[in-house]
Amino acid sequence: MQKYSIFSLARNALSRHENWREAWRSPEPKPEYDVVIVGGGGHGLATAYYLAKEHGLKNIAVVEKGWLGGGNTGRNTTIVRSNYLWDESAGLYEHSLKLWEGLSQTLNFNVMFSQRGVLNLAHNLHDLRELSRRINANRLNGVDSEILSTAEVKEFCPLIDCSPDIRYPVLGASLQRRGGVARHDAVAWGFARAADALGVDIIQNCEVTGILRKEGHVEGIETTRGVIKAKKIGIVTAGHSSVLAAMAGFRLPIESHPLQALVSEPVKPILDTVVMSNAVHAYISQSDKGEMVIGAGIDSYISYSQRGGFDVVEETLQAVVELFPMLSRLRMLRQWGGIVDVCPDASPIIGRTPVEGLFINCGWGTGGFKATPGSGNVFAHTIAKGEPHPLNAPFSLDRFSTGALVDEHGAAAVAH
């Protein structure tokens, strides 16, 4: 662990950030690598890190068309949880949550993981029954989960309006106490710095324009910075996964949709948990800077847009004010959109493709950020070994032909 004296900290503070040592190198691409990861978001960087850390591979590159974390990693609402319904999902997300719990120490970088709990509200009898089913399934899989009464919800989160005569009365909630939030850019920077220290080349502003194949085997990629050869390639490009798959000559069963979110002006700490509600279709948490981070479901249309829309803002804020009337006078600071790729069963694809040596990690929909360390860990295993890790074996591409789907469309609240 690096240590800095008070004098070096003062010197750096007075330098106006000039002459600071870079957190990771910016090398020129080599002609050839053993493994190339396409996509410099959290999942791609985590994959490269675990390939180097756990599998001993040395000649690895991550190529990113823009800047690190400029895609969905920097455009999400940072919720972390593992209370998914099906055994396959629970295993994968719980694996990720356990990695989150030690990630700052592992990377020697504070990712600001805050286990403040995640509440999923129930507003009617059906909600209560569904939450009870999910909680029992969670407990069978060793995932912490409990049900709260209305009074317990109010005690845990006093800000919520629990009046019995409102349009959506709070009848109870599920609670995962180990869930919470993390700092999205810190996750990308932490994995990037740790991967770089292990010799991984991180190449930004390097867009992939083609995938080279010969006799059914991948040979490399064509990029805006030249051809890069590789024996194995992993695609981790979130909403643009279908574009990369088309370059390799196959199709993916996914759709790309915008997912919008927004934040308020900062206020003093008033909300120390994450609150989600399917009935009003919104969720909210408070960032370390004091902003209210707000979102809902995906836009219904297919698009690669990363912009917000005023109609979504209006509908989402109506929902939030239903739950938290005291927030009605807050001003909104900014809004944005991310591109999520959604599979027919709302579960990811992690594994091999029809092209030998080409692997893909996509289809996370709205659940990608919370899976970051776990996704990278099992995908690295899959690439290094040429076969899936037991936790991602159920999420192969061929499940759409066998019918062995993992249907997580009701993955608690609005599925974030």
Residue, then its C-alpha position, 0 to 999 in steps of 0.5 A: m500500500q502506498k503511503y504519502s506524507i503530509f508534505s507530499l499531499a500539500r505539494n500535490a494540492l498546491s500543484r493544481h493537479e499538474n505533474w501528478r502521476e497517472a493512475w494507469r498507463s496509456p500505451e500504444p497498442k501492441p501488434e498482438y495480445d493473448v487476450v483482448i477485452v473490448g469495452g472499458g467499463g466496469h465489467g471489462l476492466a474487472t475481467a482483465y483484472y481477474l484474468a491477470k490476478e487469478h489466471g496469471l495471464k500477462n499479455i492482456a489489453v482492454v480497448e475502449k472506443g471512448w474513455l473508461g467508464g464513459g458508458n453504462t458504468g458512469r450512467n447508472t444509479t449504483i445500486v448493489r443487491s443480490n435478492y434475486l428470485w431464481d437459484e441461478s441469479a441468486g448464486l451469481y449476484e450473491h457471488s458479486l455481493k461478496l466480492w463487493e464487501g472486500l473490493s476496496q481492500t482488494l483493489n487498494f482503492n476506495v470504491m465507497f461501497s455503502q451497505r445501507g440496505v435496500l427496501n422493496l415496498a409492498h402496496n397491496l396484498h399481491d405485493l406482500r405475497e410476492l415479496s414473501r415468496r422472494i424472501n423465502a427463495n433468498r433464504l434458501n439460497g443463503v441470501d439475507s432477506e427479511i420482511l418488514s411491517t408498515a411500522e418497521v418500514k417507517e422506523f427504518c426509513p422515517l422519510i416515507d409517507c406511510s399514511p393509510d389513506i394515500r393512493y399507494p399505502v405502504l403495507g410492508a417491504s422486503l429488506q436486504r441489509r447487505g445491499g446498498v450503493a457504491r461510487h460508479d467512477a471509483v469502481a472503474w478507476g479502481f479496477a483500471r489501476a489494479a489491472d494496469a499494475l498487473g501489466v494490462d494495457i488499457i487503450q482508450n479512444c480505440e474503437v473496434t471497426g471489425i472482427l477478424r476471423k479465419e475458418g470459424h476462429v477469431e484472429g483479432i480486431e480491426t480498430t481506429r488505431g490499427v489491427i490488433k491480433a489476439k487468440k481470445i477476445g471478450i466482448v463486454t460492450a453493454g448496449h452495443s453488444s449486438v453491433l459487435a456480434a454482427m461484426a463477428g457474423f452472428r445475432l444476439p437475442i437482445e434489444s437495446h433501450p435507453l434507461q433514464a435517471l436524474v439527480s436533485e440539488p444536494v441537500k443534507p443527509i436525510l435518506d440513508t437507505v435505497v427505496m424501490s417501489n414497483a407500484v409507483h415505478a421509481y426508486i431513490s437513494q442519496s449520494d455522498k454529495g447529498e443529491m437524490v439519485i432517482g430513476a425508474g424503468i427503461d424507455s419502451y422504445i429501442s434506441y442508442s440514445q444517451r439523453g434524457g426526456f422531460d416526459v420521463v422526468e415528469e412521470t418519475l418525479q410524480a412517483v417519487v413525490e407519492l412516497f416522499p412528499m417532503l421532496s416536492r420542492l427540490r430542484m432537479l440538477r441534471q438528467w441522463g440516459g444509459i443504453v441497456d441491452v435486455c434479453p427475453d428472460a431479463s438475464p445476462i449472456i456470459g460465455r462462448t459464441p459461435v466463433e471459436g475464441l470469441f466470448i461475450n458478456c452482455g444482456w444485463g439489462t438494468g442489473g449490470f452495475k451490481a454484478t460488476p466484480g462477480s461478472g468480471n470474475v466468472f467471465a475471466h474464468t470462462i475466457a481463461k479456461g475456455e469453459p464456463h464457471p459453474l455460476n455462469a454456466p446457466f447463462s450461456l447463449d444456447r439457452f435460447s435454443t434449449g428453452a432453459l431460460v432464467d426468467e428474472h423479469g420480476a427481479a424485485a421492484v423495477a429490476h434495478 
